Amino acid sequence: MRIVIVAESFLPQTNGVVHSVLRVLDHLASRGDEVLVVVPDAAGEVPAEVAGARVVTMPAWAFPGYPDVRVATGRVSPVTAILRDFDPDVVHLASPFALGWRAALAANALDIPVVAVYQTDVPTYAGRYGIRGVENLLWKRVRDVHGRADLNLVPSTATLDTLQAQGVERLVLWRRGVDTERFSPARRDDAWRRAVAPGGERLVGYVGRLAPEKQAQDLAALAGVPGTRLVVVGDGPERARLERLLPGALFTGMLHGTELATAMASLDVLVSTSETETFCQVVQEGLASGVPVVAAGVGGPVDLVDHSRTGWLYPAGDMGAMAGFVRDLTGDDAKRAAFGRAARRAVDGRGWQAVCSQLVGHYATAIERHAGVGPQDIGLLHWTTRRMVKG
């Protein structure tokens, strides 16, 4: 199969969109598919090839207040030319908004099937960044982009409900996978824990971007939880402010690979403060690491955290409840261990291979819907028909 993936963000950024695209590329490479990736540029730091797929960059500008985020706007014609030259069987739009909108228009003009993956709650993010009065316009863009897709994949039931309420159609639930070998209780490192908490404190961790939409300032409510030390893993535009707000916390900066997995597994409790998560991969990685989770009970975490079994879900905005749940787990070793074991069991069967195999099935469904035919060998039908038409 020939696939173009158009991603709204990509390397060298680290976020949920980039992570899922990389795992999809690995899977498609293992199948022998031909893949082209189209992404915003990042001052020459974007690799030319990933997992055997060629990467093409489009001119982009830095988002005000968050220069690591690149926004690719411009004319549709350059994207149309890229798609025409590669001649894909399907276009995969990863968290489409700006570049994804242009790709949707181009794919429609060239009569190419489109699968759009909703992953970033841009309308809500705008408010977090102080951009007021544009939420309705942003939702219109969401409807316009996803209205041009043959299939729209969403990561959680909360997101599905939100998009349905906004009038988006052709919705299918497609969750994210987790690397259960990298993120594992076996990564717990007692030496790392002693270095971080020489007094034997319980480690309460936050892992993620330090940006307004993540609401990490809510961690200040944990200052009164006895016998604990706060560990903040990540980086972003809010770091300096958070370091002043949380003077007793350890800020590790951005961690990757084994370092990240070790830090995650060495926590006693993971806290997710964001109220804008469409999925929340960090929560799933915490569960895989055998770490109970305390998360805001809204959005993606509602599907991931089994309340009172693998963690606790607190009412959004209720900092007292959040601190109370953290106190409950850090103060009861037996309960915390039981929650951790249940957390690990909860992610069984969620490996990326299974999730990406589902994605390939969604590609086939989109091709089928676009062609307007019944179930059959879609790959043979679509490839043969399009090649005959194009000569």
MARGUDREN-182142 format. One record per residue (C-alpha): residue in one letter; z, y, x. Coordinates in pm, whole numbers, plus 50000, padded with zeros to 5 digits. Layout:
BEGIN
AZYX;...
This chain:
BEGIN
M500005000050000;R499295035550116;I502155059750041;V502745096550103;I506395107050104;V506935144350053;A510535153350135;E512195186650072;S514335181450384;F514025159050689;L515165154251047;P516915169451235;Q518975176950922;T521625152050813;N522085148650437;G521685123650156;V517985130950104;V517155125750470;H519265094150492;S517595077550194;V514095087050313;L514795071450653;R515965039050494;V512865038250272;L510645043450579;D512335014250755;H511704991850456;L508075001950411;A507464996250783;S508864961050752;R506364954550471;G503434967650673;D502664996450435;E500795026950562;V502955058050519;L502505095050581;V505485118750561;V505105155750471;V508125178150536;P509135214350612;D508975223850978;A512145230351180;A511195250751485;G509445221551652;E512405197651616;V510835174151362;P509685141151521;A505955133951507;E506545097851399;V509375078651233;A509395041051171;G505665039851238;A504895067250986;R503135099051099;V505045130851011;V503195162650913;T505095195450892;M504455225250668;P505435261350749;A508945268950623;W511605295950632;A515365293250678;F517545295550369;P519735327250384;G523265318450489;Y522365282650579;P519655283450851;D519545245550887;V518025243350538;R514265249450556;V512205259250251;A508445252750258;T506585275750022;G502945285950020;R499595276149877;V498805242349725;S495495238049909;P496935226350246;V498925199050069;T495855189549866;A493865185550187;I496545163050338;L496615140550033;R492825139250007;D492475129250372;F495145102050358;D494035089250015;P497355073649909;D497955049249624;V501125067649525;V502955099649618;H506755098049650;L508485131649600;A511955131349756;S514225157149590;P511225179249500;F511515216249439;A509385239149660;L507205217049879;G507535189749617;W506145212949349;R503035219349555;A502665182049621;A502975174349249;L500205199149168;A498025185049446;A498565148949340;N497765157148978;A494565174849081;L493515144349284;D494545119749010;I497155102149228;P500235085349073;V503545103249141;V507105090349167;A509695118349180;V513255111649298;Y515835136549168;Q518645140149420;T519705176649459;D521275197649184;V519495229749288;P520315249748971;T524055244849023;Y523815250149400;A522345284649338;G525585295949176;R527635282349466;Y525565303649703;G526115334949494;I522615335649343;R523365345048984;G521255346848671;V518515322848780;E519815289348655;N517415288048358;L514465295948584;L515525268748828;W515825243248547;K512325253048438;R511085244248786;V512875210648764;R511205203548430;D507805214548560;V507985192748872;H509315161648702;G507045166748403;R504115160148638;A505495126848763;D504555092948622;L508125081048687;N511355100048760;L514115081748947;V517725093548917;P520745081249115;S523505081048852;T524155079648480;A525565115048485;T522325127948636;L520255108348387;D522205124048100;T521785158948249;L518035155548292;Q517605140847946;A519445171047805;Q517015193147997;G514045175747836;V512905155548138;E511215122848040;R510205089748202;L513645085848363;V514795054248541;L518105047848718;W517605040749090;R520805040149294;R521195042649671;G521905014749917;V524605013250181;D524644997550527;T527554973350491;E527294962450855;R527654997450995;F530215008450736;S532824981050743;P536614976850758;A535994959651093;R535234994151241;R538845005451197;D540115016551537;D543865018451597;A543395036851927;W541335063651749;R544045066451484;R546805070751744;A544835097951920;V544315116851593;A547795110951450;P550245103651734;G553125106851490;G551805078151278;E550665100850993;R548395086850724;L544855100150771;V543245117750476;G539595124950541;Y536715145950417;V533195136750531;G530205158650454;R528505192250491;L530775222250521;A528825242950270;P529745261849951;E528505235049710;K530875209149862;Q534025229049771;A535875217150081;Q538265246650041;D539945225549772;L541405204550055;A543985232050099;A545805216449802;L546705187050027;A548825207950265;G552025197050092;V551375159450096;P554055145450331;G553325123050627;T549585129650637;R547015145950861;L543715159350734;V540515149850919;V537345169450842;V534115152950958;G530975174150937;D529605208551005;G527945237350825;P528125274350744;E531645271950600;R533265256650908;A534815288151056;R536315298250721;L537665263150661;E539235261551006;R541215292850918;L542115279150575;L543145244650705;P544915251851036;G546545217651061;A543325197951013;L541275180951282;F537635192051270;T535495166251447;G532125182851393;M529105162151297;L529385125051376;H526615099251364;G526125061751396;T529035041651531;E531195072751577;L530875081151209;A531495045351099;T534605043251318;A536015075751184;M535325065350825;A536935031050856;S539945045751038;L540875068150745;D543555058450495;V542075078350205;L538715095650163;V538585126949947;S535385140049785;T535845175349650;S532295183249538;E531555187649167;T527765188549213;E527045153549345;T524115135549186;F525205103749368;C527485109149674;Q526505085449951;V529655094150145;V531785079049869;Q529775046849883;E530125045550263;G533875050350228;L534085021549983;A532044999450218;S534535008450494;G537394995750281;V538815030550225;P540045040649877;V538505072549743;V539915102349555;A537035121749401;A536315147949139;G535585129048818;V532165143748757;G528595134748855;G527695105849081;P531225095249187;V531985085048828;D529595055748874;L530955046949218;V534755049549195;D536475024348970;H539445045048853;S542785028248938;R541064999649126;T538985013749417;G540335049249399;W541175077649163;L539015102648974;Y540735135948911;P539665161448647;A537295186548804;G539225217048918;D542665200748888;M544005204049242;G547425191949140;A545965159249017;M543935155449335;A547025160249553;G549015136849331;F546485108749368;V546375113449746;R550175112449754;D550125080649544;L547875062349791;T549295075350117;G552835067650002;D552245031349898;D550895008650172;A550484978249946;K548604997249677;R546375014049933;A545504980650094;A544704965149754;F542474994649663;G540734991650001;R539954954749951;A538594961749603;A536534990449741;R534764967949990;R534054941549722;A532604968549496;V529624974449726;D528564938149760;G524844935049685;R524114972049742;G522224967950071;W519204989950138;Q516754961050139;A517454952849774;V517424989649672;C514154996549853;S512554965549704;Q513364980649365;L511665012749477;V508444994149560;G508594979649208;H508905015149073;Y505815024949272;A503924996949097;T505205008248758;A504065043948824;I500615031648930;E500435010748613;R501445039648389;H499025063048560;A496155038748517;G497105032148154;V496874994348187;G499094964948103;P501094943448348;Q498854926948608;D498124928348978;I498484966248995;G497874968649367;L494514950749351;L493454968949033;H494385003649155;W493045000549508;T489764985149395;T489155010249115;R489915041049324;R487835029149619;M484865021749390;V485105056049227;K485325073549564;G482525052849720;
